[in-house]
Amino acid sequence: MKFILGKKIGMTQTFKKGKVIPVTILEAGLCVVTQLKTKEKDGYDAVQVGFGKTEPRKLTKPERERLKALGYFRYLCEFRIDKPEEYKKGQTIDVSVFKEGDKVKVSGISKGKGFAGVVKKFGFKGSPATHGTKHTLRAGGSIGAGFPEHVFKGMKMPGRMGGKRRTVRGLEVISVDKEKNILAVKGAVPGPRRGLVEVRSEK
């Protein structure tokens, strides 16, 4: 499996065979392998990589000691793979692992939108503006019957919107710029500008 960490720069468009293609620009890598995890020692196979430089004082003392020889990273992320022995501690991973036409899935934390009502959060129609409606234009309405006298789990109600981990699958790599560590993928990916994203190849 191919993988890399990066930051979302923003969206733009490109042209291919006379058609407009919306693309998201990602600053992907450079990533450094910081730890290899095996089923015998840790219970699962994975590769941990670091991305983005930071100051030592912003890390815990165990992290500073463990990363002293490799550099201090703002982000550490694990990718579960079948053969972690194919990688070496200190190895660098850049955008060249991907090529144009690859299918990838991108994960990130979606934009947080704060507390939202059911009209904004779920697209409820709301109540009529006339014929006796008073103070309930954007209310959710009834949430259940007299029996069984409790609110069912999963009921659509007001609450926090966004700020959750989301994954978009089936995105196509449009271009790879190794010199600038830039990856362009077709379509939109989760998160705000400068937000951290994980790019994995589709199986």
HELIX and SHEET records of a PDB file:
HELIX    1   1 LYS A   39  ASP A   42  1                                   4    
HELIX    2   2 PRO A   56  LYS A   58  5                                   3    
HELIX    3   3 LYS A   61  LEU A   67  1                                   7    
HELIX    4   4 PRO A   84  GLU A   86  5                                   3    
HELIX    5   5 VAL A   95  VAL A   97  5                                   3    
HELIX    6   6 VAL A  118  PHE A  122  1                                   5    
SHEET    1   A 7 PHE A   3  LYS A  16  0                                        
SHEET    2   A 7 LYS A  19  ALA A  28 -1                                        
SHEET    3   A 7 ILE A 182  LYS A 186 -1                                        
SHEET    4   A 7 ARG A 165  ASP A 177 -1                                        
SHEET    5   A 7 LYS A 103  ILE A 109 -1                                        
SHEET    6   A 7 LEU A 196  SER A 201 -1                                        
SHEET    7   A 7 PHE A   3  LYS A  16 -1                                        
SHEET    1   B 4 PHE A  73  PHE A  79  0                                        
SHEET    2   B 4 ALA A  46  LYS A  53 -1                                        
SHEET    3   B 4 CYS A  31  LYS A  37 -1                                        
SHEET    4   B 4 THR A  92  ILE A  93 -1                                        
SHEET    1   C 2 GLY A 114  ALA A 116  0                                        
SHEET    2   C 2 GLY A 159  MET A 161 -1                                        
END                                                                             
